[in-house]
Amino acid sequence: MAKELPTSRLARGTKLGMAVAGNALRAQKTRRSMRGRSEAVRARMAEESMLRSTEQMVMVLGTMKGVAMKLGQMLSVLDLDLVPPEHRERFQRRLAVLRDSAPSVSFETMKAVIEEDYGKPLAEVFAEFDPEPIAAASIGQVYKATLTDGRVVAVKVQYPGVDAAVRADLKNLAMFRRILQSAMPWVTPAVLDELRLNLESELDYVAEATTQARIAKVFAGHPFIFVPDTMPELSTQRVLVSEYFPGKGFEEIRQLPDAERDRIGEIIYRFYVGSLFTFNEFCGDPHPGNLLLGADGRVAFLDFGLYNLMDPEHVQFEATCIRAAAEERAEDLRDLMIQRGVIESADEITPEECLEYVLAACEWSLIDQDLTITPELASGAFVLAVDPRASEFAGMKQQNLPPEHLFSRRADFLTFGMLGQLEATGNWHRIAREWLYGDEPVTELGRAHHEWLAGRPKPEPAGTAKKARKRAAKA
């Protein structure tokens, strides 16, 4: 856990004194500003130009199956209720082209992929194999099967030829960068490089099986988080075999009572965001299709093709910046970003603009009181970040977020979007203080999590993650 407090120059007070975000007036001010953003977004989305930007995006991405679906997942946090009724159907239709772009592939075709990779008939590996897929992803389909020893497994199979298609898509993305930037200003060369690196890594199911098996061990015995183990010996470049976990999908979870949704929301937050600050690694693909709720109350997390190891120094930089934002230390925050190279045009960015830009992205987790994450709040953060006509934070949008931080901030944003779809309520700041300040947990889940942490084997040395990442890059 991140126990370090800020340096003496940054501290300027006691641990409790630094908790400016705990002040009720601060919370009220924040709630008003967040509501104001939602209202501004509602007005902006009412304009015809917002729809034109979306149509332009679809024009570029519409034929790019794997890549388009990944970007479409980011758009899925948009709350369509913000769109005026007269435009809603048209807007939904445009986004559906991206979100639903996974091709439908017959079982016979997918069976041929499995048998080609195994070099033997399907029946020699599996006692039973249900031909109906139980899930579809951007680059493959998932089936339920039974091994010859009786174990029930999930089998993820890549679409034939998807590897070549994704790589061609990524080349096209670079070619169409200028067009993309008119609709999505955050599609910078650094973003494209990060997207290229991570999407190509998703094509390697052998590496994903190895990663997932390791993460299953990390979370072994956890009271409410479950990661299905994999069978690396049965996994190939295009076939990944893992434990089958029966459970409710996200749409069913959304129908649960408030208290249950709140509990699941906290679990989602702890896994996708807390893991970064606890283990210096995190799953970079928070998405409703990547989790299941088990009958025993545990939440299973799936899909580890975009799992990132991060240098502890970079993790600590992010935590220090978040603390500075929580404490409204605008000048310190700006200095940190200048030193790190995030802000290149220092003369163009005021401390206040820097602070407001960071708060626009993470203020929801800095309010020291219960806050319900609504689709409006998630949509507001998204549109402020990507709408090319938004004048807010124009200077900050021109700065350079290093690639190592792009992916973690993307994961944080998508987690925010998931919580918005779930309409989960919690004191997210008090949860975050566990990894930002080393505070004792204040929730039942937090206490169970810390008890589990105390009882697990000593983690690997801090440099291990970085070395593993370098080895993977060479491979």
Buried (B, 14 or more C-beta within 10 A) or exposed (E): EBEEBBEEEBBEEEEEEBBBBBEEEBBEEBBEEBBEBBEBBBEBBBBEEBBEBBBBBBBBBBBBBBBBBBBBBBBBBBBBEBBEEEBBEEBEEBBEBBBEBBEEBEBEEBBBBBBEBBEEEBEEBBEEBEEEBEBBBBBBBBBBBBBEEEEEBBBBBBBBEBBEBBBEBBEBBEEBBEBBBBBBBBBBEBBBBBBBBBBBBBBBBBBBBBBBBBBBEBBEEBEBBBBBBBBBEBBBEBBBBBBBBEBBBBEEBBEBEEEBBBBBBBBBBBBBBBBBBBBBBBBBBBBBBBBBBBEEEBBBBBBBBBBBBBBBEBBBBBBBBBBBBBBBBBEBBBBBBBEBEBBEEEEEBEBEBBBBBBBBBBBBBBBBBEBBBBBBBBBBBBBBBBBEEBEBBEBBBBBBBEBBBBBBBBBBBBBBBBBBBBBBBBBBBBBBBBBBBEBEBEBEBBEBBBEBEEEEEEEEEEEEBBEBBEEBEEE
